């Protein structure tokens, strides 16, 4: 599409570089990344790590700092220089723990589940489930959202972030509404966009 290419160049969108792709590839990889790593994977890992420490008798506040608060440090290091830079920047003890314990947590069974999730995205199963959920009024979605908001790691985190104003701590619409209608923060903008295209059902090619 020459017109689109000229538009991209005209507004400076190509200065940093351009990745040639297809709507199908971008959509399927976007959904996979959100579900398996960026949103679903990370939040499940944090929640289970937090619960493991608390159930073992450790303070919830310390558990929060160790499995959630410090995550930004690690992500920022990888953002700047990849996994190798992150490992270079942390202690040798942390790096060794990465090598010997990481593969025990994300093992072959987890990898197999990742492939199943990808298959459900490719064959349209996920899209069909999400469309049906919307048509039914989002009952499962609302239930899961509420459970996530009420989890102990969120309660502890909200309390700790209040003591750290330099973080510019944020709340949610529901929490703000419950405290007199003052909105601390609106719903964040979605990172992905392909899943919001009405009626789109990815298919395996």
GROMACS elastic network, one bead per residue, 0.5 to 0.9 nm:
[ bonds ]
;  ai    aj funct       b0    kb
    1     4     6  0.54368   500
    1     5     6  0.63831   500
    1     6     6  0.88504   500
    2     6     6  0.61480   500
    2     7     6  0.85733   500
    3     6     6  0.51549   500
    3     7     6  0.61944   500
    3     8     6  0.86870   500
    4     7     6  0.50152   500
    4     8     6  0.61768   500
    4     9     6  0.86435   500
    5     8     6  0.51556   500
    5     9     6  0.62863   500
    5    10     6  0.85288   500
    6     9     6  0.51529   500
    6    10     6  0.59332   500
    6    11     6  0.87281   500
    7    11     6  0.63161   500
    7    12     6  0.85805   500
    7    13     6  0.85469   500
    8    11     6  0.56072   500
    8    12     6  0.63171   500
    8    13     6  0.51497   500
    8    14     6  0.62469   500
    9    12     6  0.51100   500
    9    13     6  0.59433   500
    9    14     6  0.56571   500
    9    15     6  0.78190   500
   10    13     6  0.76521   500
   10    14     6  0.87690   500
   11    14     6  0.82642   500
   12    15     6  0.57248   500
   12    16     6  0.87365   500
   13    16     6  0.73845   500
   13    17     6  0.81397   500
   13    18     6  0.83703   500
   14    17     6  0.51132   500
   14    18     6  0.57743   500
   15    18     6  0.81383   500
   21    24     6  0.83538   500
   21    25     6  0.64718   500
   21    26     6  0.67027   500
   22    25     6  0.52119   500
   22    26     6  0.61464   500
   22    27     6  0.83955   500
   23    26     6  0.53465   500
   23    27     6  0.59540   500
   23    28     6  0.85349   500
   23   194     6  0.82776   500
   24    27     6  0.52443   500
   24    28     6  0.61050   500
   24    29     6  0.85120   500
   24   202     6  0.67076   500
   24   203     6  0.81231   500
   25    28     6  0.53798   500
   25    29     6  0.60398   500
   25    30     6  0.82642   500
   26    29     6  0.53804   500
   26    30     6  0.58093   500
   26    31     6  0.85210   500
   26   194     6  0.79348   500
   27    30     6  0.51229   500
   27    31     6  0.61923   500
   27    32     6  0.85697   500
   27   192     6  0.86885   500
   27   193     6  0.83366   500
   27   194     6  0.54059   500
   27   195     6  0.71160   500
   27   202     6  0.77443   500
   28    31     6  0.52701   500
   28    32     6  0.61037   500
   28    33     6  0.85779   500
   28   118     6  0.77983   500
   28   121     6  0.63303   500
   28   122     6  0.66074   500
   28   194     6  0.86968   500
   28   202     6  0.71944   500
   29    33     6  0.59693   500
   29    34     6  0.85214   500
   29   118     6  0.85068   500
   30    33     6  0.52542   500
   30    34     6  0.62485   500
   30    35     6  0.86714   500
   30   192     6  0.66550   500
   30   193     6  0.86090   500
   30   194     6  0.77049   500
   30   195     6  0.85846   500
   31    34     6  0.52329   500
   31    35     6  0.61349   500
   31    36     6  0.84344   500
   31   118     6  0.85534   500
   31   121     6  0.72832   500
   31   192     6  0.77913   500
   31   194     6  0.81630   500
   31   195     6  0.72858   500
   32    35     6  0.52778   500
   32    36     6  0.57704   500
   32    37     6  0.77414   500
   32    38     6  0.89926   500
   32   114     6  0.84281   500
   32   117     6  0.73011   500
   32   118     6  0.60932   500
   32   121     6  0.73147   500
   33    36     6  0.55179   500
   33    37     6  0.53268   500
   33    38     6  0.58316   500
   33    39     6  0.78837   500
   33    40     6  0.88086   500
   33    41     6  0.88896   500
   34    37     6  0.59212   500
   34    39     6  0.50620   500
   34    40     6  0.65250   500
   34    41     6  0.80838   500
   34   191     6  0.89802   500
   34   192     6  0.80343   500
   35    38     6  0.67261   500
   35    39     6  0.57277   500
   35    41     6  0.65202   500
   35   117     6  0.81126   500
   36    39     6  0.70342   500
   36    40     6  0.54432   500
   36    42     6  0.79927   500
   36   114     6  0.65812   500
   36   117     6  0.77342   500
   36   118     6  0.88322   500
   37    40     6  0.60893   500
   37    42     6  0.57539   500
   37    43     6  0.87537   500
   38    41     6  0.61936   500
   38    42     6  0.57929   500
   38    43     6  0.81496   500
   39    42     6  0.55328   500
   39    43     6  0.59406   500
   39    44     6  0.83158   500
   40    43     6  0.55444   500
   40    44     6  0.60234   500
   40    45     6  0.84742   500
   41    44     6  0.53615   500
   41    45     6  0.60905   500
   41    46     6  0.86527   500
   42    45     6  0.51168   500
   42    46     6  0.61391   500
   42    47     6  0.85591   500
   43    46     6  0.51069   500
   43    47     6  0.60069   500
   43    48     6  0.85150   500
   44    47     6  0.51318   500
   44    48     6  0.60570   500
   44    49     6  0.83997   500
   45    48     6  0.53526   500
   45    49     6  0.60200   500
   45    50     6  0.84910   500
   45    67     6  0.85992   500
   46    49     6  0.51566   500
   46    50     6  0.60058   500
   46    51     6  0.85380   500
   46    64     6  0.86853   500
   46    67     6  0.57609   500
   46    68     6  0.61803   500
   46   153     6  0.86676   500
   47    50     6  0.51651   500
   47    51     6  0.61383   500
   47    52     6  0.85905   500
   47    67     6  0.84116   500
   47    68     6  0.87655   500
   47   151     6  0.84293   500
   47   152     6  0.89614   500
   47   153     6  0.69907   500
   48    51     6  0.50804   500
   48    52     6  0.60521   500
   48    53     6  0.87059   500
   49    52     6  0.51451   500
   49    53     6  0.64195   500
   49    54     6  0.87487   500
   49    63     6  0.80273   500
   49    67     6  0.64516   500
   50    53     6  0.53820   500
   50    54     6  0.62337   500
   50    55     6  0.85571   500
   50    60     6  0.75379   500
   50    63     6  0.54975   500
   50    64     6  0.64342   500
   50    66     6  0.83763   500
   50    67     6  0.63675   500
   50    68     6  0.82447   500
   50   152     6  0.88959   500
   50   153     6  0.69177   500
   51    54     6  0.51532   500
   51    55     6  0.58857   500
   51    56     6  0.84033   500
   51    60     6  0.86612   500
   51    63     6  0.83225   500
   51   152     6  0.86744   500
   51   153     6  0.83001   500
   52    55     6  0.53011   500
   52    56     6  0.62306   500
   52    57     6  0.89657   500
   52    63     6  0.89062   500
   53    56     6  0.50950   500
   53    57     6  0.66455   500
   53    58     6  0.55572   500
   53    59     6  0.79200   500
   53    60     6  0.77409   500
   53    62     6  0.89102   500
   53    63     6  0.60517   500
   54    57     6  0.52104   500
   54    59     6  0.62818   500
   54    60     6  0.56941   500
   54    63     6  0.67804   500
   55    58     6  0.73223   500
   57    60     6  0.86791   500
   58    61     6  0.85160   500
   58    62     6  0.71831   500
   58    63     6  0.68409   500
   59    62     6  0.53570   500
   59    63     6  0.62495   500
   59    64     6  0.86762   500
   60    64     6  0.60615   500
   60    65     6  0.86894   500
   60   152     6  0.82348   500
   60   153     6  0.76000   500
   60   156     6  0.69356   500
   61    64     6  0.51426   500
   61    65     6  0.64442   500
   61    66     6  0.87993   500
   61   153     6  0.86609   500
   61   156     6  0.63844   500
   61   157     6  0.77125   500
   61   160     6  0.75866   500
   62    65     6  0.51360   500
   62    66     6  0.61812   500
   62    67     6  0.86830   500
   63    66     6  0.52024   500
   63    67     6  0.61307   500
   63    68     6  0.80261   500
   63   153     6  0.85466   500
   64    67     6  0.55744   500
   64    68     6  0.54319   500
   64    69     6  0.63340   500
   64    70     6  0.87024   500
   64   153     6  0.64401   500
   64   154     6  0.89393   500
   64   156     6  0.72093   500
   64   157     6  0.66177   500
   64   160     6  0.89788   500
   65    68     6  0.56821   500
   65    70     6  0.60252   500
   65    71     6  0.86916   500
   65   157     6  0.85012   500
   66    69     6  0.65063   500
   66    70     6  0.59898   500
   66    71     6  0.80283   500
   67    70     6  0.65740   500
   67    71     6  0.66755   500
   68    71     6  0.52544   500
   68    72     6  0.78910   500
   68   153     6  0.86832   500
   68   157     6  0.86500   500
   69    72     6  0.66146   500
   69    73     6  0.83420   500
   69   157     6  0.83274   500
   70    73     6  0.54997   500
   70    74     6  0.69677   500
   71    74     6  0.52618   500
   71    75     6  0.61899   500
   71    76     6  0.85572   500
   72    75     6  0.50477   500
   72    76     6  0.59178   500
   72    77     6  0.85207   500
   73    76     6  0.52454   500
   73    77     6  0.63400   500
   73    78     6  0.88287   500
   74    77     6  0.52317   500
   74    78     6  0.63685   500
   74    79     6  0.85996   500
   74    86     6  0.65127   500
   74    90     6  0.86427   500
   75    78     6  0.51369   500
   75    79     6  0.59655   500
   75    80     6  0.86086   500
   75    86     6  0.82704   500
   76    80     6  0.62567   500
   76    81     6  0.87133   500
   76    86     6  0.84825   500
   77    80     6  0.52362   500
   77    81     6  0.61799   500
   77    82     6  0.69975   500
   77    83     6  0.78183   500
   77    85     6  0.65327   500
   77    87     6  0.87584   500
   77    89     6  0.76836   500
   78    81     6  0.52115   500
   78    83     6  0.52540   500
   78    84     6  0.78016   500
   78    85     6  0.65383   500
   78    86     6  0.54114   500
   78    87     6  0.88413   500
   79    82     6  0.60149   500
   79    83     6  0.86162   500
   79    86     6  0.88896   500
   80    85     6  0.77188   500
   80    86     6  0.85861   500
   81    84     6  0.69785   500
   81    86     6  0.69961   500
   82    85     6  0.55220   500
   82    86     6  0.64843   500
   82    87     6  0.88716   500
   83    86     6  0.50253   500
   83    87     6  0.61484   500
   83    88     6  0.85129   500
   84    87     6  0.51046   500
   84    88     6  0.60553   500
   84    89     6  0.85663   500
   85    89     6  0.60934   500
   85    90     6  0.87817   500
   86    89     6  0.50972   500
   86    90     6  0.63467   500
   86    95     6  0.87959   500
   87    90     6  0.54307   500
   87    91     6  0.76720   500
   87    92     6  0.79887   500
   87    94     6  0.78818   500
   87    95     6  0.55272   500
   87    98     6  0.84675   500
   88    91     6  0.77142   500
   88    92     6  0.82110   500
   88    95     6  0.79821   500
   89    92     6  0.89908   500
   90    93     6  0.81717   500
   90    94     6  0.62394   500
   90    95     6  0.66647   500
   91    94     6  0.51689   500
   91    95     6  0.62631   500
   91    96     6  0.86287   500
   92    96     6  0.60130   500
   92    97     6  0.84733   500
   93    96     6  0.51639   500
   93    97     6  0.61649   500
   93    98     6  0.85702   500
   94    97     6  0.50669   500
   94    98     6  0.61618   500
   94    99     6  0.88926   500
   95    99     6  0.65724   500
   95   100     6  0.89559   500
   96    99     6  0.52450   500
   96   100     6  0.63299   500
   96   101     6  0.83566   500
   97   100     6  0.52971   500
   97   101     6  0.55089   500
   97   102     6  0.72749   500
   98   101     6  0.57128   500
   98   102     6  0.52077   500
   98   103     6  0.81986   500
   99   102     6  0.59249   500
   99   103     6  0.70987   500
  100   103     6  0.66863   500
  100   104     6  0.74202   500
  101   104     6  0.52208   500
  101   105     6  0.66818   500
  101   106     6  0.89740   500
  102   105     6  0.53749   500
  102   106     6  0.62738   500
  102   107     6  0.83285   500
  103   106     6  0.51270   500
  103   107     6  0.54063   500
  103   108     6  0.86533   500
  104   107     6  0.55610   500
  105   110     6  0.82702   500
  106   109     6  0.78229   500
  106   110     6  0.56776   500
  106   111     6  0.71551   500
  107   110     6  0.53591   500
  107   111     6  0.63047   500
  107   112     6  0.87634   500
  108   112     6  0.61422   500
  108   113     6  0.86945   500
  109   112     6  0.50633   500
  109   113     6  0.64051   500
  109   114     6  0.87335   500
  110   113     6  0.50439   500
  110   114     6  0.62573   500
  110   115     6  0.87811   500
  111   115     6  0.64379   500
  111   116     6  0.88034   500
  112   115     6  0.51470   500
  112   116     6  0.64333   500
  112   117     6  0.88365   500
  113   117     6  0.62350   500
  113   118     6  0.86009   500
  114   117     6  0.51224   500
  114   118     6  0.62301   500
  114   119     6  0.85977   500
  115   118     6  0.50291   500
  115   119     6  0.61151   500
  115   120     6  0.86895   500
  116   120     6  0.62775   500
  116   121     6  0.87102   500
  117   120     6  0.51275   500
  117   121     6  0.63783   500
  117   122     6  0.87140   500
  117   126     6  0.83428   500
  118   121     6  0.50791   500
  118   122     6  0.61375   500
  118   123     6  0.86661   500
  119   122     6  0.50074   500
  119   123     6  0.60503   500
  119   124     6  0.83919   500
  119   125     6  0.82512   500
  119   204     6  0.84820   500
  120   123     6  0.54358   500
  120   124     6  0.60482   500
  120   126     6  0.54258   500
  120   127     6  0.83576   500
  121   124     6  0.53910   500
  121   125     6  0.62032   500
  121   126     6  0.53424   500
  121   127     6  0.69930   500
  121   201     6  0.86862   500
  121   202     6  0.67627   500
  121   203     6  0.78954   500
  121   204     6  0.87229   500
  122   125     6  0.77308   500
  122   126     6  0.84191   500
  122   201     6  0.87600   500
  122   202     6  0.57410   500
  122   203     6  0.51782   500
  122   205     6  0.84547   500
  123   126     6  0.80440   500
  123   127     6  0.88048   500
  123   201     6  0.82465   500
  123   202     6  0.64609   500
  123   204     6  0.53183   500
  124   127     6  0.51722   500
  124   128     6  0.60737   500
  124   129     6  0.85683   500
  124   200     6  0.89046   500
  124   201     6  0.52753   500
  124   202     6  0.51082   500
  124   203     6  0.55733   500
  124   204     6  0.80397   500
  125   128     6  0.51459   500
  125   129     6  0.61511   500
  125   130     6  0.86240   500
  125   201     6  0.83758   500
  125   202     6  0.87638   500
  126   129     6  0.50680   500
  126   130     6  0.61172   500
  126   131     6  0.85443   500
  126   201     6  0.85220   500
  126   202     6  0.89823   500
  127   130     6  0.50909   500
  127   131     6  0.60438   500
  127   132     6  0.85081   500
  127   195     6  0.79621   500
  127   199     6  0.84819   500
  127   200     6  0.73887   500
  127   201     6  0.55341   500
  127   202     6  0.73012   500
  128   131     6  0.51531   500
  128   132     6  0.60989   500
  128   133     6  0.85038   500
  128   201     6  0.71163   500
  129   132     6  0.51633   500
  129   133     6  0.60878   500
  129   134     6  0.87082   500
  130   134     6  0.62687   500
  130   135     6  0.86433   500
  130   138     6  0.88277   500
  131   134     6  0.51807   500
  131   135     6  0.62296   500
  131   136     6  0.86978   500
  131   198     6  0.88595   500
  131   199     6  0.77658   500
  132   135     6  0.50265   500
  132   136     6  0.61842   500
  132   137     6  0.87857   500
  132   138     6  0.85759   500
  133   136     6  0.51801   500
  133   137     6  0.64960   500
  133   138     6  0.50564   500
  133   139     6  0.71834   500
  133   140     6  0.72546   500
  133   141     6  0.75011   500
  134   137     6  0.52232   500
  134   138     6  0.50576   500
  134   139     6  0.85074   500
  134   141     6  0.87706   500
  135   138     6  0.73311   500
  136   139     6  0.69819   500
  137   140     6  0.88552   500
  137   141     6  0.89385   500
  138   141     6  0.51269   500
  138   142     6  0.59768   500
  138   143     6  0.85190   500
  139   142     6  0.53690   500
  139   143     6  0.62550   500
  139   144     6  0.87620   500
  140   143     6  0.51357   500
  140   144     6  0.62039   500
  140   145     6  0.85355   500
  141   144     6  0.52618   500
  141   145     6  0.60559   500
  141   146     6  0.85990   500
  142   145     6  0.50227   500
  142   146     6  0.60911   500
  142   147     6  0.85902   500
  143   146     6  0.52420   500
  143   147     6  0.62805   500
  143   148     6  0.87162   500
  144   147     6  0.50758   500
  144   148     6  0.61807   500
  144   149     6  0.86468   500
  145   148     6  0.51652   500
  145   149     6  0.62449   500
  145   150     6  0.87377   500
  146   149     6  0.51118   500
  146   150     6  0.62207   500
  146   151     6  0.87097   500
  147   150     6  0.52443   500
  147   151     6  0.62230   500
  148   151     6  0.53508   500
  148   152     6  0.89745   500
  148   154     6  0.78356   500
  149   152     6  0.86497   500
  149   154     6  0.63980   500
  149   155     6  0.81077   500
  150   153     6  0.84115   500
  150   154     6  0.66644   500
  150   155     6  0.68712   500
  151   154     6  0.55124   500
  151   155     6  0.66119   500
  151   156     6  0.89110   500
  152   156     6  0.60204   500
  152   157     6  0.82695   500
  153   156     6  0.52440   500
  153   157     6  0.58821   500
  153   158     6  0.85096   500
  154   158     6  0.60123   500
  154   159     6  0.85971   500
  155   158     6  0.53055   500
  155   159     6  0.64398   500
  155   160     6  0.88159   500
  156   159     6  0.52535   500
  156   160     6  0.62682   500
  156   161     6  0.86362   500
  157   160     6  0.51247   500
  157   161     6  0.59827   500
  157   162     6  0.85899   500
  158   161     6  0.52281   500
  158   162     6  0.63713   500
  158   169     6  0.80153   500
  158   170     6  0.83572   500
  158   171     6  0.76668   500
  159   162     6  0.54050   500
  159   163     6  0.70935   500
  160   163     6  0.53639   500
  160   164     6  0.68765   500
  161   165     6  0.69403   500
  161   167     6  0.71947   500
  161   168     6  0.83865   500
  161   169     6  0.57815   500
  161   170     6  0.84302   500
  162   165     6  0.61021   500
  162   167     6  0.88299   500
  162   168     6  0.88608   500
  162   169     6  0.66183   500
  163   166     6  0.88768   500
  164   167     6  0.58189   500
  164   168     6  0.77842   500
  164   169     6  0.75031   500
  165   168     6  0.53774   500
  165   169     6  0.63527   500
  166   169     6  0.78339   500
  167   170     6  0.87153   500
  169   184     6  0.89638   500
  170   184     6  0.62369   500
  170   185     6  0.59768   500
  171   174     6  0.84224   500
  171   175     6  0.65072   500
  171   176     6  0.68054   500
  171   183     6  0.81335   500
  171   184     6  0.56624   500
  171   185     6  0.58026   500
  171   186     6  0.83467   500
  172   175     6  0.53247   500
  172   176     6  0.61533   500
  172   177     6  0.85276   500
  172   183     6  0.76323   500
  172   184     6  0.68466   500
  172   185     6  0.58148   500
  172   186     6  0.65079   500
  172   187     6  0.67345   500
  173   176     6  0.51630   500
  173   177     6  0.59788   500
  173   178     6  0.85308   500
  173   181     6  0.86446   500
  173   182     6  0.86696   500
  173   183     6  0.60186   500
  173   184     6  0.72577   500
  173   185     6  0.64452   500
  173   186     6  0.56889   500
  173   187     6  0.65766   500
  174   177     6  0.51689   500
  174   178     6  0.62031   500
  174   179     6  0.87704   500
  174   181     6  0.89579   500
  174   183     6  0.86524   500
  175   178     6  0.51472   500
  175   179     6  0.64507   500
  175   181     6  0.87661   500
  175   183     6  0.83014   500
  175   184     6  0.85614   500
  176   179     6  0.51311   500
  176   180     6  0.68826   500
  176   181     6  0.57019   500
  176   182     6  0.53201   500
  176   184     6  0.59563   500
  176   185     6  0.79026   500
  177   180     6  0.56625   500
  177   182     6  0.61397   500
  177   183     6  0.65609   500
  178   181     6  0.64212   500
  178   182     6  0.85458   500
  179   182     6  0.67480   500
  179   183     6  0.88425   500
  180   183     6  0.88109   500
  182   185     6  0.89793   500
  183   186     6  0.66351   500
  185   188     6  0.78968   500
  186   189     6  0.88123   500
  187   190     6  0.87731   500
  188   191     6  0.88053   500
  189   192     6  0.89720   500
  190   193     6  0.69724   500
  192   195     6  0.70576   500
  192   196     6  0.81248   500
  193   196     6  0.54167   500
  193   197     6  0.72647   500
  194   197     6  0.56233   500
  194   200     6  0.82139   500
  195   198     6  0.79830   500
  195   200     6  0.73221   500
  195   201     6  0.88694   500
  196   199     6  0.86823   500
  196   200     6  0.81588   500
  197   200     6  0.57308   500
  198   201     6  0.89709   500
